[in-house]
């Protein structure tokens, strides 16, 4: 029996892509399917370098479509399978992800966002938010964790496998090119030693016994002859997602109780916003911080409460309003003024956030 990849706790200084590979090992992932695309390539490289020692598997496919569909196949066979991609690869994977959504398959996808559209840049952006949360044909029945630090990349990669297999919806870890490539300190740990019990996997197909005789037959469908059939199935899925949403949704917030302006951001940009809020507070500005960790489902109740108290909301993101659209949907009817700092495909500093707040405040 191969030894555990991580025993106890270990302080490390590594890239985000290394973090994802180690976290997947710690979570008990059995196989990765993938196709090279920057900036997530090293997830595949580190995974393949480490797995011979731990009895895990890897398959490089001919493109991202195949990577997505083989991940679906691995899950159908009961394997704890995952894939990783970015940019155009995320676009191509929306077809198999839509299939996974239609069949309630717990696939795990790590996305290291790059600038778009199309090939564009291979570096950084937050321009895959709409694609990841609501891409594909369907109703967006998926879970999306947006990470801000390497520690969160580790924590939420592990958590994504549990979320996927517990609720049976496709689950994403949404990172970015900066997180993928930069090095940062964090703590590796064995989930079991922290009391994290991994949800077991089970096969959808190939189970022992004769269907209809030894066990109930399994109906796996992603296509329907009549509109009413699809409607009936979707009503059940939508009800399941709505019931699970409050359990899944996560956020981070501080200094919002007396704030007249609240800064809303996600992912790596929230690091700059957090620093900006603390500096602005020291300067006497009543500014608060709100960060949705899950972009799908959004932390609706908490965001609505913040919007009900604040006079102004400043959405800061490295995209042209993709997070802002999700926020507007949640707080529809709020009287808070919506303001923005959008820099699509470009990093945002705390100094820029501070300058924007001071511009707003005159």
Steps between C-alpha positions, in 0.01 A plus 500: 500500500661834399573739783292813548620795289487734800547392859447750777550866414774654293580864428594548133584776249374392158307612192122483480509226239710285734246569772215366287687180417585435866145582612352257249733230630401580858131484405547150364459586132566186300543631147547826314402548138648803331633687202778762516404866512671788675486598784384167648757272331703438813201343676534217249880501523515479879218245512672265254832545679355396837238237424722193434589496869136507609332271247297771326440544125512761222376513142593778259225531243505647152317819601294658776174358373642152550647594836154605616324192366759257637461667840128429467585139414727466801225626730247261343738218584511619861845657490589818688593675175586859415635724227651848470495762227493870411365744243413330169519162674230611742289597200540158341427321825158660534353223282606210728429716806146556370469124464621454858245757615223319313597165654586635848860379478750618765789607278764736642659764275781737596513818287801733500350800321683674216414808295250464219313473276653210306878454521561859617759491781631204697553694819209618715144622516169455681321475165381142536244571770192503276627199306572297811187588698244494221676363191368216288141421417290449810423691817845529656447229761859498616713612793783754451754580771710813433834479682718792610807335655708187462362372830151533356608324180602207719195513729240538227652250261455243777154633582391497136514119489276475806257763369480330160438151636266609780268715288569341159553822307808594293737695724767753403799654671543838327855626530700713258835535328654698785408234754617227263850637452595692814655341809347547843520348846227264618444191711452158345303257715335160496122562495434200724727639772289818501179303530402544136326182386509458123163414347539157339457451128283235341452371148207610288550217250644149507356409837472129584175313451231489234307829460134449582574172674778546752478879516285783364595605145704818467358762262772734379363766266610828353256515211120507498235439236243742638527848648285393794746224592789745519286746694407239761860387551628858523242590764650233723858610430417867558330416829804298611735784410287760680488281811877444497595862420486637858718210618755552221520881477797664673624855544750715687415842644608761753431862596160506327283584803563876489633526143339745259706349214570127467761365261401173332759285327601138456807286447848649497365856457343476845849498649556855375151600614557362849820705535322808362213475747737472795703801383186704430364418846819634656444819301147539638295372206198286585574227246412130524615182329289222351628206303291216358708181519236307308402675177247225435296486712549856623464576875170673430367566850826651626551712188144630519553599863814694411327673209211592731729687740757666273439809291751401233647176367831503313559187290867447419605234249742416220211472256241734350222437750471120508491493881286815499230322298481222758478758780227700325289188458521424871432853632233597246278764661769635732537878520879482541690679223704263284849622413790326332871459448535271198837408348441203267807280473714723723599465866367749754700647788384626840621848405263502202209393719582772755521762224162392361335523844644848556380604155150382589509679834628820345 
